Amino acid sequence: MTNKARAGRIAAHGVMIALSFLAIFPVYWMIQTSFRAENEIFSGGWFPTAPTLKNYADVLAAMPMLRILGNTAVMAGATTLAQVATGLLAAWALVRWRFPGGALARSLIALSWLVPFQVVMIPNYVLASKLGLLDTVAGLVIPNAAAAFSVLVLYNAMRGFPREVVEAARMDGAGDFRILAEVVLPNLRAPLASVSILCFISAWNEYFWPLLLIRRMENSVVQIGLQFFMTQEGNDWGPLMAAATLASLPILALYLVLQRQVVDSFMKSGIR
């Protein structure tokens, strides 16, 4: 390796280290602040001089944090299952069957992905109100039960599946659902994992729709619960960072356990 190539590699690693530090520092500041006493929040030092769990105790005493985390987990899990299921069935229909308007249907699904959810929030709110779904976890899930992102990713994955294998299964007497379940699905583990991870993260971080729909704290999700510590007098930084840490733990644990799949899901979906 020439000196020029070695210098270029060192510079590239230096840039990556700097960018990694910028990405990790907010998480570090959040966690270490959650263990600081109130009079030490803005003091110098990389670590709290007298670590305390008081902020976590204040969070648990001020709001039903465990129930809120449970609500968020149920909401994110149900939304993920619904989006993957509807995306899988829609993608299979678009790939398997040829019908008039199929290309138009795919185009409309792709165009719907470009429409921000905030545009349809009010109609969804009116519909949820008429169905009696206000202030419920079901009301958070149902409007997001289908996602164009899931349909498009799974459609592209299924389109490359060998048609000969599907036709052979059909000649053996298998129906469409059996072909999908026993032939296609076992070969779509990577796309399904990618879609599931991204859908779960997106649902866990959802803010605007729960803010519009939820009224009571016990039915809230973590993103809304964090607002409890934001007041007109100023932010209560210690408990706020403790609550933010608790809200981030499931996603951080998901990343640590499924690190390779999470990275692959972002790369395969084209999201930067």
C-alpha positions as CSV (number, residue, x, y, z in Angstrom):
1,M,0.0,0.0,0.0
2,T,1.4,3.4,-1.0
3,N,1.7,6.3,1.4
4,K,-1.0,8.1,-0.5
5,A,-3.4,5.2,-0.2
6,R,-2.5,4.8,3.5
7,A,-3.1,8.5,4.2
8,G,-6.5,8.3,2.4
9,R,-7.6,5.4,4.5
10,I,-6.5,7.1,7.7
11,A,-8.4,10.2,6.7
12,A,-11.5,8.2,5.9
13,H,-11.4,6.4,9.2
14,G,-10.9,9.7,11.0
15,V,-14.0,11.1,9.3
16,M,-16.0,8.0,10.3
17,I,-14.8,8.2,13.9
18,A,-15.8,11.9,14.0
19,L,-19.2,11.2,12.6
20,S,-19.7,8.3,14.9
21,F,-18.9,10.5,17.9
22,L,-21.5,13.1,16.7
23,A,-24.1,10.4,16.4
24,I,-23.4,8.7,19.7
25,F,-22.8,11.9,21.8
26,P,-26.6,12.8,22.2
27,V,-27.3,9.3,23.4
28,Y,-24.4,9.5,25.9
29,W,-25.6,12.9,27.1
30,M,-29.1,11.6,27.6
31,I,-28.1,8.6,29.6
32,Q,-25.5,10.3,31.8
33,T,-27.8,13.2,32.5
34,S,-30.5,10.8,33.6
35,F,-28.3,9.8,36.5
36,R,-27.4,13.4,37.6
37,A,-28.9,15.3,40.5
38,E,-30.8,18.4,39.7
39,N,-28.1,20.8,40.9
40,E,-25.6,18.9,38.7
41,I,-27.4,18.8,35.4
42,F,-25.4,21.6,33.7
43,S,-22.1,21.1,35.5
44,G,-19.0,20.0,33.7
45,G,-17.5,16.6,33.6
46,W,-18.1,13.6,31.5
47,F,-19.8,11.6,34.2
48,P,-22.0,12.5,37.2
49,T,-20.0,12.9,40.4
50,A,-22.8,11.4,42.5
51,P,-25.0,9.1,40.3
52,T,-28.6,8.8,41.5
53,L,-31.7,6.9,40.5
54,K,-34.0,9.7,41.8
55,N,-34.9,10.8,38.2
56,Y,-36.1,7.4,37.4
57,A,-38.1,7.2,40.6
58,D,-39.6,10.6,39.8
59,V,-40.6,9.3,36.4
60,L,-42.3,6.2,37.7
61,A,-44.0,8.2,40.4
62,A,-45.2,11.0,38.1
63,M,-46.6,8.8,35.3
64,P,-47.5,5.2,34.5
65,M,-44.3,4.7,32.5
66,L,-44.4,0.9,32.5
67,R,-48.0,0.9,31.2
68,I,-47.0,3.6,28.6
69,L,-44.1,1.4,27.4
70,G,-46.5,-1.5,27.2
71,N,-49.0,0.5,25.2
72,T,-46.2,1.6,22.8
73,A,-44.9,-2.0,22.4
74,V,-48.5,-3.3,21.7
75,M,-49.1,-0.4,19.2
76,A,-45.8,-0.8,17.4
77,G,-46.0,-4.6,17.3
78,A,-49.6,-4.6,16.1
79,T,-48.9,-2.0,13.5
80,T,-45.9,-3.9,12.3
81,L,-47.9,-7.2,12.0
82,A,-50.7,-5.4,10.1
83,Q,-48.4,-3.6,7.7
84,V,-46.4,-6.7,6.9
85,A,-49.6,-8.9,6.5
86,T,-51.4,-6.3,4.2
87,G,-48.2,-5.6,2.3
88,L,-47.5,-9.3,1.8
89,L,-51.0,-10.0,0.5
90,A,-51.1,-6.9,-1.7
91,A,-47.7,-7.6,-3.2
92,W,-48.6,-11.2,-3.8
93,A,-51.8,-10.1,-5.7
94,L,-49.9,-7.7,-7.8
95,V,-47.2,-10.2,-8.7
96,R,-49.3,-13.3,-9.1
97,W,-52.4,-12.1,-10.9
98,R,-52.7,-10.1,-14.1
99,F,-55.7,-7.9,-14.2
100,P,-56.8,-4.6,-15.9
101,G,-55.5,-1.6,-14.0
102,G,-52.7,-3.5,-12.3
103,A,-50.0,-1.1,-13.4
104,L,-52.3,1.8,-12.4
105,A,-52.8,0.2,-8.9
106,R,-49.0,-0.1,-8.4
107,S,-48.5,3.5,-9.5
108,L,-51.2,4.7,-7.1
109,I,-49.7,2.8,-4.2
110,A,-46.3,4.3,-5.0
111,L,-47.8,7.8,-5.2
112,S,-49.6,7.3,-1.9
113,W,-46.2,6.8,-0.3
114,L,-45.3,10.4,-1.2
115,V,-48.4,11.8,0.6
116,P,-47.4,12.8,4.2
117,F,-49.6,11.2,6.9
118,Q,-50.3,14.7,8.3
119,V,-52.3,15.4,5.1
120,V,-54.9,12.7,6.0
121,M,-54.7,13.0,9.8
122,I,-58.0,15.0,10.0
123,P,-60.1,12.6,7.9
124,N,-58.6,9.7,9.9
125,Y,-59.5,11.5,13.1
126,V,-63.1,12.1,12.1
127,L,-63.4,8.4,11.1
128,A,-61.8,7.2,14.3
129,S,-64.2,9.5,16.3
130,K,-67.2,8.1,14.5
131,L,-66.0,4.5,15.2
132,G,-65.4,5.2,18.9
133,L,-61.6,4.7,18.6
134,L,-60.5,7.9,20.2
135,D,-58.1,7.5,23.1
136,T,-57.5,3.8,22.3
137,V,-54.5,1.8,21.1
138,A,-56.7,0.3,18.3
139,G,-57.3,3.8,17.0
140,L,-53.5,4.2,16.7
141,V,-53.1,1.0,14.8
142,I,-56.0,0.8,12.4
143,P,-55.3,3.9,10.3
144,N,-51.7,2.6,9.9
145,A,-52.6,-1.0,9.2
146,A,-51.5,-0.7,5.5
147,A,-48.3,1.0,4.3
148,A,-47.2,1.6,0.7
149,F,-43.6,1.0,1.8
150,S,-44.3,-2.6,2.8
151,V,-46.2,-3.3,-0.4
152,L,-43.4,-1.9,-2.6
153,V,-40.5,-3.6,-0.9
154,L,-42.3,-7.0,-0.8
155,Y,-43.5,-6.5,-4.4
156,N,-39.9,-6.0,-5.6
157,A,-38.8,-9.0,-3.6
158,M,-41.5,-11.3,-5.0
159,R,-41.1,-10.1,-8.6
160,G,-37.7,-11.8,-8.7
161,F,-39.0,-15.1,-7.4
162,P,-38.9,-17.8,-10.1
163,R,-42.3,-18.2,-11.7
164,E,-41.4,-21.8,-12.7
165,V,-41.4,-22.8,-9.0
166,V,-44.8,-21.2,-8.5
167,E,-46.3,-22.9,-11.5
168,A,-44.8,-26.3,-10.4
169,A,-46.5,-25.9,-7.0
170,R,-49.8,-25.0,-8.8
171,M,-49.5,-28.1,-11.0
172,D,-49.2,-30.2,-7.8
173,G,-52.6,-28.9,-6.7
174,A,-51.5,-26.1,-4.3
175,G,-53.7,-23.0,-4.0
176,D,-52.5,-19.4,-3.9
177,F,-52.4,-19.2,-0.1
178,R,-50.6,-22.5,0.2
179,I,-48.1,-21.4,-2.4
180,L,-47.5,-18.1,-0.6
181,A,-47.2,-19.7,2.8
182,E,-45.1,-22.8,1.9
183,V,-43.2,-21.8,-1.2
184,V,-42.7,-18.0,-1.3
185,L,-42.5,-17.0,2.4
186,P,-39.6,-19.3,3.3
187,N,-37.5,-17.5,0.6
188,L,-38.5,-14.0,1.8
189,R,-37.0,-14.0,5.2
190,A,-34.5,-11.2,4.6
191,P,-37.1,-8.8,3.0
192,L,-39.6,-9.6,5.7
193,A,-37.1,-9.0,8.4
194,S,-36.1,-5.7,6.8
195,V,-39.7,-4.5,6.5
196,S,-40.6,-5.6,10.0
197,I,-37.7,-3.8,11.6
198,L,-38.3,-0.6,9.8
199,C,-42.0,-0.7,10.4
200,F,-41.5,-1.3,14.1
201,I,-39.0,1.5,14.5
202,S,-41.3,3.9,12.6
203,A,-44.3,3.0,14.7
204,W,-42.4,3.2,17.9
205,N,-41.3,6.8,17.0
206,E,-44.7,7.9,15.9
207,Y,-45.7,11.3,17.4
208,F,-48.3,13.3,15.5
209,W,-51.1,10.7,15.3
210,P,-50.9,9.8,19.0
211,L,-50.7,13.5,19.9
212,L,-54.0,14.0,18.0
213,L,-55.8,10.9,19.2
214,I,-54.8,10.2,22.8
215,R,-56.3,12.1,25.7
216,R,-55.4,10.2,28.9
217,M,-52.0,9.5,30.1
218,E,-52.6,5.9,30.9
219,N,-53.5,5.3,27.2
220,S,-50.6,7.3,25.9
221,V,-47.4,6.2,24.2
222,V,-43.8,7.1,25.1
223,Q,-43.4,9.9,22.6
224,I,-46.4,11.7,24.1
225,G,-45.5,10.8,27.6
226,L,-42.2,12.7,27.3
227,Q,-44.1,16.0,27.0
228,F,-45.2,15.6,30.6
229,F,-41.9,16.9,31.7
230,M,-41.9,19.9,29.3
231,T,-43.6,22.9,31.0
232,Q,-43.9,26.6,30.5
233,E,-41.5,27.2,33.3
234,G,-38.8,25.1,31.7
235,N,-37.9,21.5,31.0
236,D,-37.3,19.2,34.0
237,W,-34.2,17.8,32.4
238,G,-33.4,15.0,34.9
239,P,-36.7,13.2,34.8
240,L,-37.1,14.0,31.1
241,M,-33.8,12.4,30.2
242,A,-34.7,9.4,32.4
243,A,-38.0,9.0,30.6
244,A,-36.2,9.4,27.2
245,T,-33.7,6.7,28.2
246,L,-36.5,4.3,29.2
247,A,-38.3,5.1,25.9
248,S,-35.1,4.4,23.9
249,L,-34.1,1.2,25.6
250,P,-36.3,-1.1,23.5
251,I,-35.0,0.3,20.2
252,L,-31.4,0.3,21.5
253,A,-31.9,-3.4,22.5
254,L,-33.4,-4.2,19.2
255,Y,-30.4,-2.7,17.4
256,L,-27.9,-4.5,19.6
257,V,-29.6,-7.9,19.1
258,L,-30.3,-7.4,15.4
259,Q,-27.5,-5.0,14.4
260,R,-26.7,-6.7,11.1
261,Q,-30.4,-7.0,10.1
262,V,-31.1,-3.3,11.0
263,V,-28.2,-2.1,8.9
264,D,-29.1,-4.4,6.0
265,S,-32.7,-3.2,6.2
266,F,-31.7,0.4,5.8
267,M,-29.4,-0.4,2.9
268,K,-31.9,-2.6,1.1
269,S,-34.7,-0.1,1.5
270,G,-32.6,2.7,0.1
271,I,-33.1,4.9,3.2
272,R,-30.2,7.0,4.3
